[in-house]
Amino acid sequence: AQSVTQLDSQVPVFEEAPVELRCNYSSSVSVYLFWYVQYPNQGLQLLLKYLSGSTLVKGINGFEAEFNKSQTSFHLRKPSVHISDTAEYFCAVSFNYGGSQGNLIFGKGTKLSVKP
Amino acid sequence: EADIYQTPRYLVIGTGKKITLECSQTMGHDKMYWYQQDPGMELHLIHYSYGVNSTEKGDLSSESTVSRIRTEHFPLTLESARPSHTSQYLCASIPFSGSYEQYFGPGTRLTVT
């Protein structure tokens, strides 16, 4: 069965430090990968996506992620975080098969807390 | 960027009431989705639609129902609300056929007392 695992439920980090939020998936078919951010009492906003091509993708707000097919991972990184990056981050996968094509499966989320 | 609207944003209602959560988008998107998100938890797909008169149940069983009579409108209805329905409900849509990035509305936070 397909699944998405976000390895850290909470990540505390100091302002201007680098951060990596980890995401692994399990699938026997080709996938599309996404990272979303959710601020309190808001919907989800797309940070970045991998559909094909270069395995290093850049998104909004200085975030980037690297698709590693052999390790089935799609970790999110930012070299220097700001207080405003405090939010919950969701990794999501779309499995390219059958009638559910385009439907997303989400990880449990990682709460990023940036401290001054 | 897609414009997706959800109303109400917050709703507190008593047990047994019928409620309808509204979701609409102005971009003519074919595919629309409803997710349920409990506090601090992941999103679970409860309903989706690939177009007018098309509705399917998602991965998480839900007592809610949906309809898709118009392309831009995808309402979710609970015939008799219960405290177990307390959650956040998020609506999403996909801009065009072949695109997989879903755009989300702001959500409706439902509390059933």
gemmi code that builds the backbone of each chain (N, CA, C; Angstrom):
import gemmi

chains = {
    "A": [
        ("ALA", (0.837, -1.192, 0.000), (0.000, 0.000, 0.000), (0.875, 1.246, 0.000)),
        ("GLN", (0.348, 2.302, -0.640), (1.097, 3.544, -0.686), (0.982, 4.292, 0.639)),
        ("SER", (2.070, 4.944, 1.028), (2.054, 5.686, 2.288), (3.102, 6.793, 2.255)),
        ("VAL", (2.928, 7.761, 3.143), (3.859, 8.874, 3.281), (4.226, 8.995, 4.750)),
        ("THR", (5.519, 9.080, 5.023), (6.000, 9.180, 6.399), (6.825, 10.438, 6.580)),
        ("GLN", (6.395, 11.270, 7.494), (7.203, 12.426, 7.894), (7.842, 12.051, 9.227)),
        ("LEU", (9.141, 12.010, 9.222), (9.873, 11.370, 10.299), (9.890, 12.174, 11.585)),
        ("ASP", (9.667, 13.470, 11.496), (9.714, 14.318, 12.684), (8.381, 15.021, 12.860)),
        ("SER", (7.766, 14.862, 14.010), (6.500, 15.540, 14.237), (6.725, 17.009, 14.626)),
        ("GLN", (7.844, 17.287, 15.283), (8.164, 18.660, 15.671), (9.642, 18.911, 15.451)),
        ("VAL", (9.944, 20.099, 14.922), (11.333, 20.493, 14.713), (11.517, 21.905, 15.257)),
        ("PRO", (12.190, 22.040, 16.399), (12.519, 23.380, 16.898), (13.880, 23.806, 16.367)),
        ("VAL", (13.992, 25.062, 15.991), (15.249, 25.550, 15.425), (15.372, 27.035, 15.728)),
        ("PHE", (16.601, 27.512, 15.836), (16.809, 28.929, 16.063), (16.803, 29.699, 14.750)),
        ("GLU", (16.411, 30.943, 14.848), (16.364, 31.822, 13.680), (17.732, 31.874, 12.997)),
        ("GLU", (17.727, 31.879, 11.692), (18.887, 31.936, 10.805), (19.645, 30.613, 10.721)),
        ("ALA", (19.214, 29.591, 11.427), (19.823, 28.273, 11.306), (19.230, 27.542, 10.116)),
        ("PRO", (19.954, 26.540, 9.582), (19.383, 25.724, 8.505), (18.413, 24.697, 9.080)),
        ("VAL", (17.519, 24.224, 8.215), (16.561, 23.221, 8.655), (16.303, 22.215, 7.539)),
        ("GLU", (16.047, 20.974, 7.942), (15.643, 19.924, 7.003), (14.449, 19.200, 7.603)),
        ("LEU", (13.388, 19.120, 6.824), (12.208, 18.361, 7.228), (12.144, 17.123, 6.340)),
        ("ARG", (12.055, 15.969, 6.976), (12.209, 14.736, 6.229), (10.880, 14.117, 5.828)),
        ("CYS", (10.885, 13.527, 4.623), (9.688, 12.880, 4.093), (10.114, 11.652, 3.303)),
        ("ASN", (9.524, 10.518, 3.610), (9.724, 9.298, 2.840), (8.379, 8.773, 2.373)),
        ("TYR", (8.369, 8.098, 1.240), (7.129, 7.538, 0.736), (7.347, 6.092, 0.327)),
        ("SER", (6.241, 5.395, 0.231), (6.281, 4.004, -0.193), (5.339, 3.850, -1.369)),
        ("SER", (5.884, 3.390, -2.514), (5.050, 3.218, -3.687), (5.720, 2.305, -4.686)),
        ("SER", (4.921, 1.551, -5.415), (5.441, 0.689, -6.468), (5.198, 1.307, -7.850)),
        ("VAL", (4.584, 2.483, -7.879), (4.317, 3.161, -9.147), (4.953, 4.550, -9.105)),
        ("SER", (4.949, 5.199, -10.259), (5.556, 6.531, -10.315), (4.741, 7.510, -9.487)),
        ("VAL", (5.412, 8.523, -8.971), (4.781, 9.459, -8.053), (5.069, 10.900, -8.437)),
        ("TYR", (4.217, 11.768, -7.957), (4.468, 13.195, -7.957), (4.507, 13.627, -6.489)),
        ("LEU", (5.391, 14.564, -6.178), (5.646, 14.896, -4.777), (5.438, 16.381, -4.525)),
        ("PHE", (4.915, 16.690, -3.332), (4.579, 18.060, -2.995), (4.924, 18.341, -1.528)),
        ("TRP", (5.236, 19.602, -1.268), (5.294, 20.105, 0.093), (4.322, 21.281, 0.204)),
        ("TYR", (3.508, 21.217, 1.254), (2.570, 22.285, 1.556), (2.890, 22.866, 2.933)),
        ("VAL", (2.541, 24.145, 3.114), (2.681, 24.782, 4.414), (1.314, 25.241, 4.888)),
        ("GLN", (1.083, 25.091, 6.192), (-0.182, 25.520, 6.777), (0.094, 26.416, 7.975)),
        ("TYR", (-0.360, 27.655, 7.882), (-0.271, 28.579, 9.005), (-1.534, 28.434, 9.851)),
        ("PRO", (-1.494, 28.826, 11.105), (-2.650, 28.612, 11.995), (-3.944, 29.156, 11.408)),
        ("ASN", (-4.978, 28.338, 11.484), (-6.337, 28.721, 11.046), (-6.397, 29.087, 9.567)),
        ("GLN", (-5.543, 28.485, 8.782), (-5.567, 28.727, 7.347), (-5.557, 27.407, 6.585)),
        ("GLY", (-5.813, 27.505, 5.291), (-5.699, 26.334, 4.430), (-4.249, 26.040, 4.116)),
        ("LEU", (-4.033, 25.138, 3.182), (-2.677, 24.755, 2.801), (-2.219, 25.561, 1.598)),
        ("GLN", (-0.947, 25.934, 1.619), (-0.347, 26.666, 0.518), (0.770, 25.821, -0.076)),
        ("LEU", (0.795, 25.708, -1.389), (1.822, 24.911, -2.048), (3.175, 25.599, -1.938)),
        ("LEU", (4.179, 24.869, -1.406), (5.548, 25.390, -1.329), (6.334, 25.039, -2.579)),
        ("LEU", (6.272, 23.785, -2.974), (6.991, 23.317, -4.153), (6.467, 21.959, -4.560)),
        ("LYS", (6.899, 21.530, -5.762), (6.416, 20.265, -6.294), (7.498, 19.629, -7.159)),
        ("TYR", (7.481, 18.296, -7.217), (8.299, 17.559, -8.165), (7.363, 16.728, -9.035)),
        ("LEU", (7.398, 16.994, -10.331), (6.613, 16.201, -11.281), (7.535, 15.363, -12.156)),
        ("SER", (8.633, 15.963, -12.616), (9.608, 15.267, -13.444), (10.820, 16.190, -13.610)),
        ("GLY", (11.869, 15.678, -14.273), (13.014, 16.521, -14.574), (14.007, 16.580, -13.438)),
        ("SER", (14.589, 17.757, -13.221), (15.614, 17.933, -12.201), (15.101, 17.492, -10.834)),
        ("THR", (15.940, 16.757, -10.142), (15.512, 16.223, -8.842), (15.579, 17.272, -7.742)),
        ("LEU", (16.250, 18.381, -7.986), (16.294, 19.478, -7.020), (15.295, 20.536, -7.453)),
        ("VAL", (14.313, 20.772, -6.618), (13.283, 21.739, -6.974), (13.287, 22.884, -5.979)),
        ("LYS", (13.063, 24.059, -6.497), (13.024, 25.249, -5.648), (11.606, 25.756, -5.553)),
        ("GLY", (11.268, 26.238, -4.371), (9.917, 26.708, -4.158), (9.883, 28.131, -3.642)),
        ("ILE", (8.758, 28.481, -3.045), (8.600, 29.831, -2.525), (9.275, 29.967, -1.164)),
        ("ASN", (9.495, 31.201, -0.758), (10.034, 31.502, 0.571), (11.407, 30.908, 0.833)),
        ("GLY", (12.184, 30.632, -0.217), (13.548, 30.146, -0.063), (13.679, 28.661, 0.217)),
        ("PHE", (12.601, 27.912, 0.158), (12.642, 26.476, 0.395), (13.035, 25.722, -0.871)),
        ("GLU", (13.663, 24.568, -0.682), (13.977, 23.669, -1.776), (13.840, 22.243, -1.274)),
        ("ALA", (13.714, 21.319, -2.215), (13.597, 19.905, -1.848), (14.271, 19.072, -2.910)),
        ("GLU", (14.747, 17.896, -2.510), (15.425, 17.005, -3.438), (14.734, 15.659, -3.468)),
        ("PHE", (14.382, 15.234, -4.671), (13.759, 13.930, -4.882), (14.856, 12.888, -5.018)),
        ("ASN", (14.803, 11.861, -4.195), (15.768, 10.771, -4.261), (14.993, 9.481, -4.479)),
        ("LYS", (14.995, 9.006, -5.709), (14.169, 7.846, -6.061), (14.654, 6.577, -5.368)),
        ("SER", (15.961, 6.401, -5.274), (16.496, 5.176, -4.676), (16.175, 5.085, -3.187)),
        ("GLN", (16.120, 6.242, -2.529), (15.793, 6.261, -1.108), (14.329, 6.598, -0.863)),
        ("THR", (13.578, 6.761, -1.927), (12.152, 7.151, -1.855), (11.951, 8.271, -0.846)),
        ("SER", (12.718, 9.352, -1.034), (12.633, 10.471, -0.103), (12.431, 11.777, -0.859)),
        ("PHE", (11.917, 12.752, -0.130), (11.689, 14.092, -0.697), (11.813, 15.081, 0.454)),
        ("HIS", (13.044, 15.289, 0.907), (13.289, 16.132, 2.083), (13.250, 17.610, 1.716)),
        ("LEU", (12.711, 18.390, 2.616), (12.574, 19.835, 2.433), (13.684, 20.539, 3.210)),
        ("ARG", (14.293, 21.563, 2.587), (15.408, 22.251, 3.247), (15.262, 23.759, 3.075)),
        ("LYS", (15.833, 24.458, 4.065), (15.996, 25.903, 3.927), (17.292, 26.273, 4.629)),
        ("PRO", (18.168, 27.027, 3.977), (19.490, 27.304, 4.551), (19.458, 28.243, 5.751)),
        ("SER", (18.431, 29.081, 5.838), (18.377, 30.048, 6.938), (16.911, 30.392, 7.202)),
        ("VAL", (16.396, 29.957, 8.347), (14.959, 30.137, 8.596), (14.683, 31.463, 9.296)),
        ("HIS", (13.437, 31.913, 9.152), (12.970, 33.125, 9.812), (11.841, 32.781, 10.765)),
        ("ILE", (11.577, 33.689, 11.679), (10.470, 33.504, 12.614), (9.174, 33.218, 11.853)),
        ("SER", (9.006, 33.883, 10.737), (7.777, 33.757, 9.951), (7.610, 32.380, 9.309)),
        ("ASP", (8.647, 31.559, 9.347), (8.543, 30.185, 8.810), (7.877, 29.239, 9.793)),
        ("THR", (7.615, 29.689, 11.004), (6.921, 28.867, 11.982), (5.547, 28.494, 11.449)),
        ("ALA", (5.317, 27.208, 11.280), (4.082, 26.708, 10.668), (4.144, 25.183, 10.679)),
        ("GLU", (3.114, 24.580, 10.128), (3.123, 23.133, 9.961), (3.338, 22.816, 8.485)),
        ("TYR", (4.169, 21.833, 8.229), (4.555, 21.487, 6.869), (4.115, 20.056, 6.569)),
        ("PHE", (3.451, 19.904, 5.435), (2.932, 18.602, 5.032), (3.572, 18.153, 3.731)),
        ("CYS", (4.056, 16.935, 3.735), (4.518, 16.280, 2.523), (3.340, 15.505, 1.928)),
        ("ALA", (3.206, 15.531, 0.630), (2.086, 14.838, -0.015), (2.563, 14.170, -1.287)),
        ("VAL", (1.919, 13.062, -1.596), (2.286, 12.275, -2.768), (1.047, 11.984, -3.594)),
        ("SER", (1.195, 12.092, -4.890), (0.133, 11.702, -5.810), (0.639, 10.504, -6.587)),
        ("PHE", (-0.131, 9.417, -6.538), (0.297, 8.193, -7.183), (-0.344, 8.105, -8.559)),
        ("ASN", (0.495, 7.894, -9.552), (0.074, 7.972, -10.940), (-0.487, 6.644, -11.406)),
        ("TYR", (-1.702, 6.316, -10.949), (-2.305, 5.066, -11.384), (-3.814, 5.154, -11.263)),
        ("GLY", (-4.480, 4.395, -12.121), (-5.882, 4.088, -11.993), (-6.832, 5.254, -11.812)),
        ("GLY", (-7.960, 4.936, -11.233), (-9.020, 5.920, -11.065), (-8.729, 6.974, -10.044)),
        ("SER", (-7.737, 6.758, -9.192), (-7.426, 7.742, -8.156), (-6.322, 8.691, -8.595)),
        ("GLN", (-6.040, 8.715, -9.883), (-4.957, 9.565, -10.367), (-5.199, 11.012, -9.977)),
        ("GLY", (-4.186, 11.609, -9.372), (-4.302, 12.998, -8.940), (-4.670, 13.143, -7.486)),
        ("ASN", (-5.222, 12.100, -6.867), (-5.547, 12.204, -5.442), (-4.261, 12.230, -4.616)),
        ("LEU", (-4.276, 13.016, -3.559), (-3.096, 13.168, -2.717), (-3.203, 12.327, -1.449)),
        ("ILE", (-2.063, 11.789, -1.035), (-1.937, 11.177, 0.292), (-0.950, 12.031, 1.069)),
        ("PHE", (-1.356, 12.433, 2.277), (-0.560, 13.344, 3.078), (0.172, 12.618, 4.193)),
        ("GLY", (1.332, 13.139, 4.551), (1.985, 12.733, 5.782), (1.301, 13.388, 6.965)),
        ("LYS", (1.755, 13.028, 8.177), (1.114, 13.532, 9.387), (1.506, 14.963, 9.715)),
        ("GLY", (2.469, 15.511, 9.000), (2.860, 16.893, 9.225), (4.033, 17.027, 10.172)),
        ("THR", (4.797, 18.112, 9.974), (5.907, 18.469, 10.862), (5.708, 19.910, 11.301)),
        ("LYS", (5.661, 20.101, 12.612), (5.525, 21.460, 13.134), (6.917, 22.074, 13.266)),
        ("LEU", (7.167, 23.093, 12.489), (8.434, 23.813, 12.562), (8.254, 25.012, 13.483)),
        ("SER", (9.096, 25.090, 14.492), (9.035, 26.184, 15.445), (10.369, 26.918, 15.413)),
        ("VAL", (10.344, 28.162, 14.965), (11.574, 28.943, 14.856), (11.650, 29.892, 16.040)),
        ("LYS", (12.739, 29.776, 16.795), (12.907, 30.594, 18.006), (13.921, 31.697, 17.766)),
        ("PRO", (13.704, 32.857, 18.398), (14.645, 33.974, 18.206), (15.964, 33.739, 18.919)),
    ],
    "B": [
        ("GLU", (-3.028, 31.948, -9.790), (-3.369, 31.244, -8.558), (-4.882, 31.101, -8.458)),
        ("ALA", (-5.317, 29.927, -7.987), (-6.734, 29.632, -7.911), (-7.388, 30.410, -6.782)),
        ("ASP", (-8.644, 30.784, -6.989), (-9.455, 31.398, -5.938), (-10.483, 30.378, -5.487)),
        ("ILE", (-10.328, 29.913, -4.273), (-11.246, 28.926, -3.707), (-11.816, 29.479, -2.416)),
        ("TYR", (-13.117, 29.438, -2.311), (-13.799, 30.064, -1.191), (-14.534, 29.013, -0.376)),
        ("GLN", (-14.470, 29.163, 0.918), (-15.202, 28.278, 1.810), (-15.977, 29.119, 2.808)),
        ("THR", (-17.237, 28.772, 2.996), (-18.052, 29.429, 4.003), (-18.896, 28.388, 4.726)),
        ("PRO", (-19.151, 28.609, 6.021), (-18.529, 29.636, 6.842), (-17.095, 29.264, 7.196)),
        ("ARG", (-16.327, 30.181, 7.742), (-14.982, 29.868, 8.199), (-15.030, 29.145, 9.544)),
        ("TYR", (-15.963, 29.544, 10.375), (-16.135, 28.915, 11.683), (-17.624, 28.669, 11.909)),
        ("LEU", (-17.946, 27.493, 12.490), (-19.337, 27.154, 12.749), (-19.413, 26.352, 14.040)),
        ("VAL", (-20.232, 26.833, 14.974), (-20.524, 26.105, 16.198), (-22.006, 25.786, 16.167)),
        ("ILE", (-22.337, 24.507, 16.280), (-23.721, 24.100, 16.099), (-24.043, 22.946, 17.042)),
        ("GLY", (-25.322, 22.796, 17.354), (-25.753, 21.771, 18.282), (-25.946, 20.423, 17.612)),
        ("THR", (-25.894, 19.385, 18.422), (-26.083, 18.016, 17.927), (-27.447, 17.857, 17.265)),
        ("GLY", (-27.457, 17.144, 16.144), (-28.697, 16.848, 15.442), (-29.062, 17.820, 14.339)),
        ("LYS", (-28.354, 18.935, 14.272), (-28.658, 19.928, 13.225), (-28.102, 19.484, 11.878)),
        ("LYS", (-28.781, 19.918, 10.832), (-28.291, 19.697, 9.474), (-27.422, 20.882, 9.074)),
        ("ILE", (-26.257, 20.591, 8.504), (-25.371, 21.680, 8.090), (-24.855, 21.439, 6.679)),
        ("THR", (-24.580, 22.520, 6.004), (-23.951, 22.463, 4.686), (-22.752, 23.387, 4.682)),
        ("LEU", (-21.606, 22.827, 4.334), (-20.383, 23.605, 4.194), (-20.206, 23.913, 2.707)),
        ("GLU", (-19.988, 25.194, 2.429), (-19.910, 25.610, 1.035), (-18.474, 25.682, 0.553)),
        ("CYS", (-18.269, 25.285, -0.698), (-16.972, 25.432, -1.352), (-17.225, 25.836, -2.789)),
        ("SER", (-16.572, 26.888, -3.211), (-16.720, 27.301, -4.597), (-15.395, 27.807, -5.130)),
        ("GLN", (-15.222, 27.640, -6.431), (-14.010, 28.132, -7.098), (-14.408, 28.810, -8.395)),
        ("THR", (-13.622, 29.796, -8.756), (-13.994, 30.664, -9.868), (-13.185, 30.411, -11.122)),
        ("MET", (-12.411, 29.327, -11.143), (-11.489, 29.098, -12.246), (-11.928, 27.986, -13.182)),
        ("GLY", (-13.115, 27.425, -12.983), (-13.574, 26.368, -13.874), (-12.830, 25.052, -13.705)),
        ("HIS", (-12.274, 24.801, -12.506), (-11.527, 23.565, -12.278), (-12.440, 22.357, -12.348)),
        ("ASP", (-11.926, 21.289, -12.971), (-12.728, 20.074, -13.072), (-12.751, 19.288, -11.764)),
        ("LYS", (-11.580, 19.114, -11.169), (-11.467, 18.227, -10.022), (-11.543, 19.019, -8.731)),
        ("MET", (-12.381, 18.524, -7.801), (-12.499, 19.151, -6.481), (-12.483, 18.087, -5.406)),
        ("TYR", (-12.035, 18.497, -4.208), (-11.788, 17.548, -3.129), (-12.250, 18.128, -1.792)),
        ("TRP", (-12.675, 17.246, -0.893), (-12.915, 17.596, 0.504), (-12.001, 16.744, 1.387)),
        ("TYR", (-11.335, 17.436, 2.323), (-10.495, 16.766, 3.301), (-11.005, 17.078, 4.699)),
        ("GLN", (-10.774, 16.127, 5.598), (-11.052, 16.343, 7.015), (-9.719, 16.339, 7.754)),
        ("GLN", (-9.539, 17.324, 8.626), (-8.281, 17.441, 9.364), (-8.580, 17.684, 10.832)),
        ("ASP", (-8.269, 16.709, 11.669), (-8.389, 16.887, 13.106), (-7.201, 17.690, 13.606)),
        ("PRO", (-7.336, 18.388, 14.735), (-6.250, 19.250, 15.215), (-4.928, 18.518, 15.337)),
        ("GLY", (-3.898, 19.072, 14.723), (-2.570, 18.494, 14.803), (-2.379, 17.210, 14.030)),
        ("MET", (-3.316, 16.913, 13.166), (-3.244, 15.641, 12.437), (-3.148, 15.882, 10.937)),
        ("GLU", (-2.939, 14.771, 10.210), (-2.850, 14.887, 8.757), (-4.227, 15.059, 8.136)),
        ("LEU", (-4.238, 15.354, 6.858), (-5.478, 15.489, 6.115), (-5.915, 14.118, 5.601)),
        ("HIS", (-7.216, 13.885, 5.671), (-7.776, 12.651, 5.120), (-8.804, 13.006, 4.059)),
        ("LEU", (-8.700, 12.401, 2.902), (-9.638, 12.642, 1.816), (-10.965, 11.965, 2.131)),
        ("ILE", (-12.051, 12.731, 2.111), (-13.371, 12.155, 2.387), (-14.276, 12.121, 1.154)),
        ("HIS", (-14.111, 13.066, 0.234), (-14.904, 13.062, -0.996), (-14.099, 13.718, -2.108)),
        ("TYR", (-14.383, 13.303, -3.353), (-13.817, 14.020, -4.476), (-14.751, 13.947, -5.668)),
        ("SER", (-14.500, 14.823, -6.608), (-15.342, 14.913, -7.805), (-14.453, 15.240, -8.994)),
        ("TYR", (-14.690, 14.578, -10.109), (-13.918, 14.847, -11.315), (-14.702, 15.717, -12.306)),
        ("GLY", (-15.905, 16.127, -11.920), (-16.685, 16.994, -12.793), (-18.142, 16.981, -12.379)),
        ("VAL", (-18.970, 17.681, -13.137), (-20.402, 17.758, -12.829), (-21.002, 16.354, -12.792)),
        ("ASN", (-21.815, 16.119, -11.786), (-22.513, 14.847, -11.556), (-21.583, 13.679, -11.247)),
        ("SER", (-20.339, 13.976, -10.920), (-19.373, 12.954, -10.530), (-18.984, 13.166, -9.077)),
        ("THR", (-19.221, 12.167, -8.226), (-18.760, 12.234, -6.834), (-18.300, 10.845, -6.416)),
        ("GLU", (-17.238, 10.826, -5.616), (-16.679, 9.574, -5.130), (-16.318, 9.730, -3.660)),
        ("LYS", (-16.353, 8.613, -2.928), (-15.907, 8.637, -1.547), (-14.391, 8.492, -1.501)),
        ("GLY", (-13.802, 9.135, -0.508), (-12.359, 9.088, -0.363), (-11.895, 7.964, 0.532)),
        ("ASP", (-10.696, 8.122, 1.038), (-10.071, 7.065, 1.824), (-10.654, 6.950, 3.224)),
        ("LEU", (-11.125, 8.063, 3.769), (-11.674, 8.063, 5.131), (-13.190, 8.030, 5.040)),
        ("SER", (-13.773, 7.056, 5.692), (-15.232, 6.951, 5.696), (-15.835, 8.155, 6.404)),
        ("SER", (-16.866, 8.723, 5.810), (-17.502, 9.904, 6.383), (-19.003, 9.798, 6.244)),
        ("GLU", (-19.722, 10.320, 7.236), (-21.180, 10.338, 7.177), (-21.690, 11.510, 6.348)),
        ("SER", (-20.804, 12.342, 5.879), (-21.214, 13.475, 5.070), (-21.503, 13.044, 3.633)),
        ("THR", (-22.225, 13.901, 2.931), (-22.497, 13.682, 1.510), (-22.116, 14.935, 0.742)),
        ("VAL", (-21.891, 14.781, -0.551), (-21.534, 15.911, -1.404), (-22.364, 15.875, -2.672)),
        ("SER", (-22.368, 16.974, -3.373), (-23.014, 17.055, -4.669), (-22.184, 17.942, -5.581)),
        ("ARG", (-22.336, 17.734, -6.875), (-21.598, 18.565, -7.848), (-22.544, 18.825, -9.020)),
        ("ILE", (-23.408, 19.790, -8.826), (-24.396, 20.138, -9.848), (-23.838, 21.188, -10.795)),
        ("ARG", (-22.950, 22.021, -10.272), (-22.290, 23.034, -11.099), (-20.787, 22.868, -10.956)),
        ("THR", (-20.053, 23.187, -11.978), (-18.598, 23.028, -11.967), (-17.958, 23.763, -10.803)),
        ("GLU", (-18.446, 24.968, -10.518), (-17.767, 25.820, -9.545), (-18.156, 25.546, -8.103)),
        ("HIS", (-19.110, 24.667, -7.856), (-19.689, 24.538, -6.528), (-19.642, 23.081, -6.058)),
        ("PHE", (-19.146, 22.841, -4.838), (-18.984, 21.481, -4.329), (-19.335, 21.464, -2.844)),
        ("PRO", (-20.606, 21.547, -2.503), (-20.996, 21.623, -1.092), (-20.949, 20.271, -0.390)),
        ("LEU", (-20.694, 20.312, 0.901), (-20.660, 19.125, 1.755), (-21.764, 19.256, 2.804)),
        ("THR", (-22.548, 18.185, 2.973), (-23.695, 18.228, 3.877), (-23.595, 17.139, 4.937)),
        ("LEU", (-23.929, 17.527, 6.167), (-24.115, 16.585, 7.259), (-25.575, 16.647, 7.668)),
        ("GLU", (-26.298, 15.566, 7.508), (-27.742, 15.566, 7.783), (-28.036, 15.746, 9.272)),
        ("SER", (-27.178, 15.170, 10.118), (-27.405, 15.257, 11.556), (-26.041, 15.329, 12.244)),
        ("ALA", (-25.655, 16.522, 12.610), (-24.315, 16.715, 13.158), (-24.164, 16.060, 14.525)),
        ("ARG", (-22.977, 15.516, 14.769), (-22.636, 14.907, 16.061), (-21.302, 15.448, 16.534)),
        ("PRO", (-21.013, 15.375, 17.824), (-19.707, 15.862, 18.312), (-18.521, 15.214, 17.622)),
        ("SER", (-18.673, 13.964, 17.157), (-17.566, 13.299, 16.457), (-17.257, 13.950, 15.110)),
        ("HIS", (-18.152, 14.809, 14.633), (-17.911, 15.528, 13.372), (-17.079, 16.792, 13.581)),
        ("THR", (-16.787, 17.118, 14.823), (-15.972, 18.295, 15.103), (-14.596, 18.125, 14.471)),
        ("SER", (-14.240, 19.068, 13.597), (-12.995, 18.947, 12.849), (-12.849, 20.180, 11.966)),
        ("GLN", (-11.736, 20.223, 11.237), (-11.589, 21.230, 10.191), (-11.811, 20.540, 8.846)),
        ("TYR", (-12.557, 21.206, 7.981), (-12.869, 20.667, 6.663), (-12.251, 21.591, 5.612)),
        ("LEU", (-11.417, 21.007, 4.764), (-10.692, 21.762, 3.753), (-11.142, 21.323, 2.365)),
        ("CYS", (-11.363, 22.300, 1.523), (-11.752, 22.053, 0.141), (-10.563, 22.391, -0.763)),
        ("ALA", (-10.413, 21.640, -1.843), (-9.302, 21.881, -2.765), (-9.761, 21.630, -4.191)),
        ("SER", (-9.004, 22.166, -5.151), (-9.313, 21.898, -6.550), (-8.023, 21.871, -7.362)),
        ("ILE", (-8.115, 21.275, -8.528), (-6.981, 21.187, -9.451), (-7.291, 22.047, -10.664)),
        ("PRO", (-6.338, 22.894, -11.087), (-6.602, 23.874, -12.153), (-7.031, 23.282, -13.489)),
        ("PHE", (-6.346, 22.221, -13.960), (-6.697, 21.708, -15.279), (-6.294, 20.254, -15.393)),
        ("SER", (-6.845, 19.615, -16.370), (-6.600, 18.193, -16.551), (-5.112, 17.930, -16.711)),
        ("GLY", (-4.582, 16.962, -15.971), (-3.175, 16.627, -16.039), (-2.338, 17.297, -14.991)),
        ("SER", (-2.863, 18.312, -14.343), (-2.119, 18.963, -13.276), (-2.412, 18.272, -11.962)),
        ("TYR", (-1.433, 18.117, -11.127), (-1.625, 17.384, -9.889), (-1.512, 18.245, -8.651)),
        ("GLU", (-1.225, 19.521, -8.801), (-1.076, 20.356, -7.617), (-2.431, 20.889, -7.205)),
        ("GLN", (-2.828, 20.562, -6.007), (-4.123, 20.990, -5.512), (-3.995, 22.347, -4.826)),
        ("TYR", (-4.986, 23.178, -5.056), (-5.050, 24.488, -4.415), (-6.167, 24.459, -3.383)),
        ("PHE", (-5.875, 24.959, -2.198), (-6.773, 24.800, -1.059), (-7.501, 26.085, -0.701)),
        ("GLY", (-8.726, 25.906, -0.221), (-9.447, 26.996, 0.401), (-8.979, 27.193, 1.828)),
        ("PRO", (-9.524, 28.208, 2.532), (-9.078, 28.531, 3.887), (-9.589, 27.576, 4.951)),
        ("GLY", (-10.573, 26.740, 4.614), (-11.071, 25.776, 5.584), (-12.288, 26.263, 6.355)),
        ("THR", (-13.058, 25.305, 6.860), (-14.156, 25.573, 7.788), (-13.882, 24.779, 9.057)),
        ("ARG", (-13.830, 25.503, 10.171), (-13.630, 24.820, 11.451), (-14.989, 24.598, 12.080)),
        ("LEU", (-15.393, 23.340, 12.174), (-16.723, 22.961, 12.672), (-16.610, 22.421, 14.089)),
        ("THR", (-17.449, 22.949, 14.969), (-17.562, 22.445, 16.334), (-19.012, 22.066, 16.584)),
        ("VAL", (-19.231, 20.816, 16.946), (-20.582, 20.339, 17.246), (-20.676, 20.091, 18.758)),
        ("THR", (-21.598, 20.787, 19.374), (-21.714, 20.720, 20.847), (-22.825, 19.766, 21.292)),
    ],
}
model = gemmi.Model(1)
for chain_id, residues in chains.items():
    chain = gemmi.Chain(chain_id)
    for i, (resn, *xyz) in enumerate(residues, 1):
        res = gemmi.Residue()
        res.name, res.seqid = resn, gemmi.SeqId(i, " ")
        for name, pos in zip(("N", "CA", "C"), xyz):
            atom = gemmi.Atom()
            atom.name, atom.element = name, gemmi.Element(name[0])
            atom.pos, atom.b_iso = gemmi.Position(*pos), 0.0
            res.add_atom(atom)
        chain.add_residue(res)
    model.add_chain(chain)
structure = gemmi.Structure()
structure.add_model(model)
structure.setup_entities()
